[in-house]
Amino acid sequence: MNSKIKLAFEKIVGTSNIITNDLNPFNTDWMNKYVGSSQIVLTPQTTVQVSQILKFCNENLLKVVPQSGNTGLVGGSVPINDEIIISLKKMNKIQEFDLNSAILTSESGVILDNLNNYLLQYKYQMPWDLGARGSCLLGGNISTNAGGLNVVKHGLLRNYILGLEVVLPNGKILNLLNKNRKDNTGTDLKQLFIGSEGTLGIITKANVLCIPIPNEKKVFFLELKSFQDVIKVLQKVKRNEQLLAFEFMEGRILYKNMHRHNGNQLPFQFQEDRYYVLIEISGQSINVDSFSMDMMEFTQEIIMNQSEKEAQFLWKLREEIAESMGKMGYVLKYDVSIPPDKFEWLVNQIYPKREGPFHVYYGHVGDGNVHINIVFEQLEDLHKEEDKIEQKLFGLVKSEGGSISAEHGIGQHKRKYMELQKGKDVLECMNEIKRLFDPNGIMNPNKLL
Ligand SMILES: Cc1cc2nc3c(=O)[nH]c(=O)nc-3n(C[C@H](O)[C@H](O)[C@H](O)COP(=O)(O)OP(=O)(O)OC[C@H]3O[C@@H](n4cnc5c(N)ncnc54)[C@H](O)[C@@H]3O)c2cc1C
């Protein structure tokens, strides 16, 4: 790193907000799949500092990567080369929660779990939830338009963001903050930044509409004989407005993970050829009997939690899948949207008779989002297979009217398939917007677009 540049950053953020040693955790993504070679991480503490950093970088054509919790799964949050990393984790002040409007105002660097802990005193919670809740930050969630476990009931994050403060690549601070539920004053600019993966600007603050914590909830774990039965149960319970989550898991991965729970009471002796579903219902008062009746018709067995601890354990069985796959080797991860009844068909098209490297499908069946994970022992093998699998998988997804990214985003992973997904005209329009905000191309280069 050029010493003049370093000195300029020291003037803006001070030496205590510059990291130049042990940058591995910032340069490497959560899956150890993407590794950059940045030599400097800046940790600004105010919006003005973010603005000054970007202005300087823009004037000197220095490329930057915004980083929050670095839990992203598409290589968006790590540099490709030696870009400057701007970590938002010190912008972690929660400003207020307004009980009358249920609107939270916060800096973007707060951990999702911490936002929920803060909201507890008001009996409110964040409208989205995901397995990375202990590490991901508000700004990272917004920049990826994160999906997660409750979309089936609450819909997407995008609907709950009422306002944003964003710093543009030229250093201009765009005040799009808004504490009104209703604001109908022309083009909704903040939407451009939600899900744009740090390619247009840096989100520094947000207004979020929060939701009440329900009085009651129940978690069910079901064992089923076929994937068709999973879909039949889904059809039955989907009409019920108390349905909060409908998560599907293949027996082959639960069976493999059984050894992790020696001594813990498992809901079933998992079998490789069975299908499992976790359902959570919630509300101010819930009707467990009517739900159980709906599920019974197609289910071999149902377990229902008797305590909060049991509920947490049942969720753990679902949430540990991503991590356990990572421990088996290098993982190719896909999160595609496709009609739920096509999940099994899709996987069979990729691996007929389910042969090939160890792979599983699981995920948010309730909102048509399947995760396909394929494990390779060597990174080189993964890279050898990647293109072949993706051309087939994404081609099939497109032909079924689906999306190559349901929730993780595009990052560096799926960038070359954007034209397949969007078509030439739409992609060109996205590129024009990028050029308008970032004519020098300094923001998160070679990601998404
Ligand atoms: C165990 C596990 C479970 C997960 N489950 C889900 C899930 O259910 N649903 C889901 O959608 N995702 C899931 N993810 C993926 C990931 O957690 C989400 O994408 C999350 O929203 C990323 O947040 P982050 O704070 O880690 O952001 P990062 O990974 O740091 O960044 C993500 C992207 O946003 C950009 N960015 C970050 N902060 C800002 C900012 N302030 N301004 C502008 N751009 C910014 C980055 O440049 C990058 O492109 C999971 C990940 C893990 C590890």
The ligand as a Gaussian input file, in Angstrom:
#p B3LYP/6-31G(d) Opt

LIG

0 1
 C      -25.003000     -20.114000       7.979000
 C      -25.536000     -19.146000       6.955000
 C      -26.892000     -19.111000       6.700000
 C      -27.395000     -18.209000       5.756000
 N      -28.734000     -18.193000       5.529000
 C      -29.253000     -17.311000       4.648000
 C      -30.656000     -17.247000       4.408000
 O      -31.445000     -18.027000       4.938000
 N      -31.105000     -16.310000       3.547000
 C      -30.267000     -15.426000       2.908000
 O      -30.740000     -14.586000       2.144000
 N      -28.928000     -15.487000       3.110000
 C      -28.407000     -16.387000       3.947000
 N      -27.052000     -16.438000       4.150000
 C      -26.159000     -15.542000       3.374000
 C      -25.772000     -14.223000       4.113000
 O      -25.851000     -14.389000       5.487000
 C      -26.681000     -13.075000       3.684000
 O      -26.433000     -12.780000       2.335000
 C      -26.500000     -11.795000       4.512000
 O      -27.541000     -10.894000       4.198000
 C      -25.155000     -11.132000       4.304000
 O      -24.960000     -10.180000       5.341000
 P      -23.502000      -9.730000       5.793000
 O      -23.667000      -8.701000       6.838000
 O      -22.677000     -10.890000       6.153000
 O      -22.974000      -9.055000       4.458000
 P      -21.612000      -9.306000       3.671000
 O      -21.458000     -10.749000       3.381000
 O      -20.490000      -8.637000       4.351000
 O      -21.913000      -8.522000       2.313000
 C      -22.865000      -8.983000       1.387000
 C      -22.896000      -8.048000       0.162000
 O      -23.391000      -6.763000       0.519000
 C      -22.410000      -5.749000       0.305000
 N      -22.479000      -4.859000       1.471000
 C      -22.288000      -5.200000       2.759000
 N      -22.541000      -4.170000       3.567000
 C      -22.892000      -3.130000       2.780000
 C      -23.285000      -1.787000       3.020000
 N      -23.397000      -1.299000       4.256000
 N      -23.573000      -1.005000       1.954000
 C      -23.493000      -1.485000       0.693000
 N      -23.144000      -2.748000       0.404000
 C      -22.845000      -3.567000       1.433000
 C      -21.090000      -6.487000       0.166000
 O      -20.181000      -5.775000      -0.648000
 C      -21.540000      -7.803000      -0.451000
 O      -21.688000      -7.652000      -1.834000
 C      -26.522000     -17.341000       5.067000
 C      -25.146000     -17.386000       5.335000
 C      -24.654000     -18.271000       6.263000
 C      -23.188000     -18.268000       6.530000

